[in-house]
Amino acid sequence: PHDPRKLAAKYKDEHLEVFGIHFNNLYTMNNMPIKRFADYLVVKNEMNSYMGLLVNSFNERVVEETMCRDTINIGWNGHLYDCDFNQALELNIGALNVKSSSDSGSEKGCS
């Protein structure tokens, strides 16, 4: 993947020129191969090549700007997730589960 700032600038220009849409802020990111996108890649026999593209395109300079470093998601059931990708995969922050009204049994807490 390319430099996200350059991509954002390019996309902002193209959206304004082609569609008349002005963005104040535009974020670019890679699609994680999960759920429907993963299924699509498997059906098209493109999962290995897509994963290779992601691995070979890793850019250490943008790690500090990764959105999942300083945000959390809270599920409808009160479970905490450190990233929306992990929420989509139902990979919650296990040690920090919070009891919600939909939970039954003993209270969960930090261990």
TORDRENMAR-935790 format. One record per residue (C-alpha): residue number from 1; chain; z, y, x. Coordinates in steps of 0.001 Angstrom, whole numbers. Layout:
N
(atom NUM A (Z Y X)) ...
END
This chain:
111
(atom 1 A (0 0 0)) (atom 2 A (-735 3515 1043)) (atom 3 A (1646 6404 1671)) (atom 4 A (3182 7073 -1779)) (atom 5 A (3084 10868 -1301)) (atom 6 A (-641 10823 -558)) (atom 7 A (-1283 8524 -3514)) (atom 8 A (798 10737 -5826)) (atom 9 A (-1119 13839 -4716)) (atom 10 A (-4464 12076 -5201)) (atom 11 A (-3487 10722 -8647)) (atom 12 A (-2156 14115 -9750)) (atom 13 A (-5466 15762 -8792)) (atom 14 A (-7565 13073 -10486)) (atom 15 A (-5509 13090 -13698)) (atom 16 A (-5778 16858 -13930)) (atom 17 A (-9526 16875 -13228)) (atom 18 A (-10524 13880 -15363)) (atom 19 A (-7971 13959 -18198)) (atom 20 A (-6516 17471 -18099)) (atom 21 A (-3027 16016 -17539)) (atom 22 A (-659 17918 -15236)) (atom 23 A (2269 16064 -13667)) (atom 24 A (5269 17877 -12209)) (atom 25 A (6427 14669 -10535)) (atom 26 A (4495 11457 -10200)) (atom 27 A (5823 8325 -8547)) (atom 28 A (3651 5525 -7262)) (atom 29 A (4846 1985 -6709)) (atom 30 A (3594 -1552 -6314)) (atom 31 A (3668 -4010 -9150)) (atom 32 A (6188 -6723 -8462)) (atom 33 A (4718 -10112 -9315)) (atom 34 A (7174 -11015 -12082)) (atom 35 A (6871 -12205 -15672)) (atom 36 A (3428 -11475 -17215)) (atom 37 A (1956 -10069 -14001)) (atom 38 A (3048 -13178 -12090)) (atom 39 A (1580 -15393 -14808)) (atom 40 A (-1700 -13468 -14582)) (atom 41 A (-1831 -13863 -10794)) (atom 42 A (-1144 -17599 -11047)) (atom 43 A (-3848 -18111 -13699)) (atom 44 A (-6344 -16174 -11542)) (atom 45 A (-5175 -18103 -8434)) (atom 46 A (-4351 -14783 -6745)) (atom 47 A (-564 -15048 -6285)) (atom 48 A (-683 -16077 -2613)) (atom 49 A (-3161 -13360 -1666)) (atom 50 A (-1183 -10714 -3589)) (atom 51 A (2079 -11770 -1916)) (atom 52 A (303 -11666 1443)) (atom 53 A (-887 -8146 677)) (atom 54 A (2668 -7031 -145)) (atom 55 A (4165 -8631 2958)) (atom 56 A (1456 -7361 5306)) (atom 57 A (1577 -3858 3822)) (atom 58 A (5337 -3386 4159)) (atom 59 A (6053 187 5216)) (atom 60 A (9495 632 6759)) (atom 61 A (9201 4439 6490)) (atom 62 A (9459 4397 2685)) (atom 63 A (12517 2151 2389)) (atom 64 A (14834 5191 2255)) (atom 65 A (12905 6434 -808)) (atom 66 A (13092 3160 -2748)) (atom 67 A (14352 3926 -6239)) (atom 68 A (16629 897 -6409)) (atom 69 A (18849 2177 -3589)) (atom 70 A (20744 4709 -5678)) (atom 71 A (20315 3793 -9334)) (atom 72 A (21735 1168 -11660)) (atom 73 A (20554 -237 -14946)) (atom 74 A (22925 -1265 -17720)) (atom 75 A (21708 -3997 -20042)) (atom 76 A (22258 -4021 -23801)) (atom 77 A (25055 -6547 -23197)) (atom 78 A (26873 -4412 -20612)) (atom 79 A (25632 -6332 -17568)) (atom 80 A (24870 -4226 -14504)) (atom 81 A (21662 -4459 -12489)) (atom 82 A (20835 -2804 -9190)) (atom 83 A (17164 -2436 -10099)) (atom 84 A (14942 -2610 -13165)) (atom 85 A (13023 -5472 -11543)) (atom 86 A (16250 -7467 -11359)) (atom 87 A (17002 -6588 -14974)) (atom 88 A (13599 -7943 -15994)) (atom 89 A (14474 -11148 -14142)) (atom 90 A (18012 -11165 -15609)) (atom 91 A (19537 -11084 -12090)) (atom 92 A (22636 -9023 -12789)) (atom 93 A (25260 -7913 -10303)) (atom 94 A (27381 -11019 -10805)) (atom 95 A (30664 -9795 -9356)) (atom 96 A (30582 -6674 -11510)) (atom 97 A (29876 -8123 -14964)) (atom 98 A (31656 -6127 -17621)) (atom 99 A (32953 -7612 -20825)) (atom 100 A (31090 -6319 -23841)) (atom 101 A (31608 -6823 -27541)) (atom 102 A (28903 -9528 -27476)) (atom 103 A (30732 -11597 -24805)) (atom 104 A (33077 -14336 -25917)) (atom 105 A (35829 -16025 -23965)) (atom 106 A (37887 -14638 -21138)) (atom 107 A (37314 -11231 -19641)) (atom 108 A (35101 -11098 -16582)) (atom 109 A (35904 -8865 -13670)) (atom 110 A (35421 -8432 -9963)) (atom 111 A (36158 -11482 -7876)) 
END
